[in-house]
């Protein structure tokens, strides 16, 4: 054959550059036509040629798309849509081995036998076609091309262990979706490629894979037809498929065609199996890797010389057999099945009575069944179209508009959108026919616009369902080792690369709880890497923040604003607690050290400020001897001591020592020795915290509300709680220690041996009723005798002035003077009830009934310490409990001290079992502590 009219079969495995070679050859000619097996591949090749030569000279013709510029020189088509009789200089048909396909093989065989370029014809395909082409096209030359890279078999792998840049192949929509969903949970997502997708949807999905938004692709065997993707590994999730009639195993050549998509240009690729697919046997693996397959011996064929004299003649021509040993008649195709169904319809049969009508009927029957519905339903739609065309010459505009508009809906799930997209393809195909609809350009644009909208909606739906964009973006950034950018808003919400990942609470990152376990590791890794600068900025900001922005909680937590940033832990002594910062390990030791140092400065300054009298006394070197020892006890007691615990030590202090201690603000009271300045709410709150911490309590009691003179006693609180709160426990209520001393001053003026009644001042300073006061006095060691008497209206007496409590010293045993000389069993003085007054009006009727007598309740109090047990805080030092059997006495702790505390600590008091206290979900410190302890 002359060089200017040559036919060449370019054969070889995948990744040999056959299609690229054909494009180069076509562009070397003035005009050319290239037929491709898929609409998707046709669009890909069209885009490549447009990029090289511009859109004005390149046409794209498929069954559903037609872009034909006026000066078109190069036509890119699907094989079925290749124009005949155009007489172009160059012609190529790709994937020529599809001549052996049961569904479409007859179309490729027809192009092999009849399609030619004026100067050059190329047939591109597998080596298995060599003998068939040599027999059917004797003038053809052959060119073999070797694969650019090696292909190897890697066996079976779980999807969870699938390497990046992998394509998992399945042969049903349900399996494709299921695998994509699994990859979303485990790997961040996958792109989906199926033959049923529109080019617009497919391109959007492929672009998402190609640019690295996702590293996995789930596809049908559509990727085997020349789609150029950056795939390193192909995994078969199944090796059988439904071919339209039955489930059948994939042929070795089909497996090789798909597996060969692994490896791009010079990059080696691999293939294997996954899921329920059985491992491939050695002979098959060798055949795929070595590209050695049995040659094809039969190609599908259908008679191309059709007779349109009648429907019967047409069907007969389509069913004609061939005597060529290389060819076999194709099985009944969709278009022939539709024709046979339609000719059974009386109206259609009556209309198809001449050659033109039969030819029109055949054109209508060639509309593909994009909807994949039953043959009868498809034929019914074709019958309506044919009747309109035969009767009116065109499809009515209103009927076409209703059919298209009913599909123009982007709402719904993936299945609904896919179904509408398949339906619109029918009308897209119809609109490509110039003579089938009035103003076909309008309908071509209208159907294209609806398809584009549905394609975009389907791409979005696929992405939303099968891609965790957050995880995929973060994984890509981590893989590329790019600097991640984090943003933290005022509410602590953290976004990385504009993706919400969690919250930053102080210096601890709480990642989004909605993240699945599979993505949690990636999420945390990316988040903490991006947050590294934020941790340092926050540490600097906190280090320079004023103390007013930091505070401590009742439970020893340390707060910076509303964020828990640490907690107090016991130190060398009560006034020297240490700090444990809540800082993620990933923030680094520098951040942790800076936060710890700042918190330590805060608590040290807080203690120095609120306990300034104690600190000054601790530093006073002029205190020596007994005074210094007592000062040490006062410091250990955090400014409040029960006099009963240090009675002997107080007795041993001389006046000079006491004077030196008073200069530091110590008041020696009858019940309590304390520093009045430390009874204020702020020092009291801190004292309770430091005492709880030093005592090793698991649950720290809270301070009473400020401003209250008395509070109810609480037996569930640990021993010593009321004293450290600044209260003296007595009976059912506890009295503030300074008020208790004022009351003691008043009691010293009373006859505690003979008995006395409560004065108005006593009730006033305690804020109690008479009944409550009686209970309080009993708690302080007095007997209370209750009685009634006639209420007497006494003239108003001038109130007794009650100035501030004196600081007068009392005897070492802290008892009133009257009590010291009275015997223990001194009787309580009985006060006779007053007689009612006689009438004073002389003229009053003596026979008139006397007015009812009004009675009042009163109490007489007398000292009775030996018959009253100590309340709440236990017996005095060295005093045995009265009225209790030996087994109920307080057990001794370490060092023989009651309650197990050191030094002059509080005495043991029985407590009910500790109750579990639920964590307050609104308490930021409790939540932070819980998270911190988990580490």
Secondary structure, DSSP 8 states (H G I E B T S, - for coil): --GGGEEEEEEE-SSS-HHHHHHHHHHTSSSEEEEES-HHHHHHHHHHHHHHH-GGGEEEE-SS-EE--TT--EEEEEGGG--SS---SEEEES-GGGGG-TTTHHHHHHHHHH---SSEEEEEE-GGGHHHHHHH-TT-EEEEE--SS-EEEEEE--GGG--SSEEEE-SSHHHHHHHHHHHHHHHSB-EEE-TTS-HHHHHHHHHHHHTTS-SEEEE-GGGGSS-----SEEEES-SEEE-SSSEEE--HHHHHHHHTTSS-TTS-EEEEE-TT-----HHHHHHHHHT-------EEE-------S-HHHHHHHHT-----TTEEE----HHHHHHHHHTTSHHHHHH--SHHHHHHHHHHHTS--TT---HHHHHHHHHHHHHHHHHHSS--HHHHHHHHHTT----S-HHHHHHHHHHHHHHHHHHT-TTTSTTHHHHHHHHHHHHHHHHHHHHHHHHHHHB-HHHHHHHHHHHTT----EEE-TT-EEEETTEEEEEEETBEEEE-TTS-HHHHHHHHHHHHHHHHHHHHHHHHHHHTS-GGGEEE-TTSEEEETTEEEEEEE--SSTT--EEEE-B-GGG-HHHHHHHHHHHHHHHHHHHHHHTHHHHHHHH-TT--HHHHHHHHHHHHTTTEEEGGGSHHHHHT--HHHHHHHHTTTEEE-SSEEEEGGGGSHHHHHHHHHHHHHHHT-SS------TT-SEEE--TTS-TTHHHHTTEEEETTEEEEHHHHHHHHHHHTTS-TTT-B---HHHHHHHT--HHHHHHHHHHTTEEEEEEEEE-------------S-------TT---HHHHHS-TT----------------TTS-TTS------EEEEEEEEE-GGGS---SS-S-TT---TT--GGGS--B-GGG-BTT-SSS----------------TT-HHHHHHHHHHH-
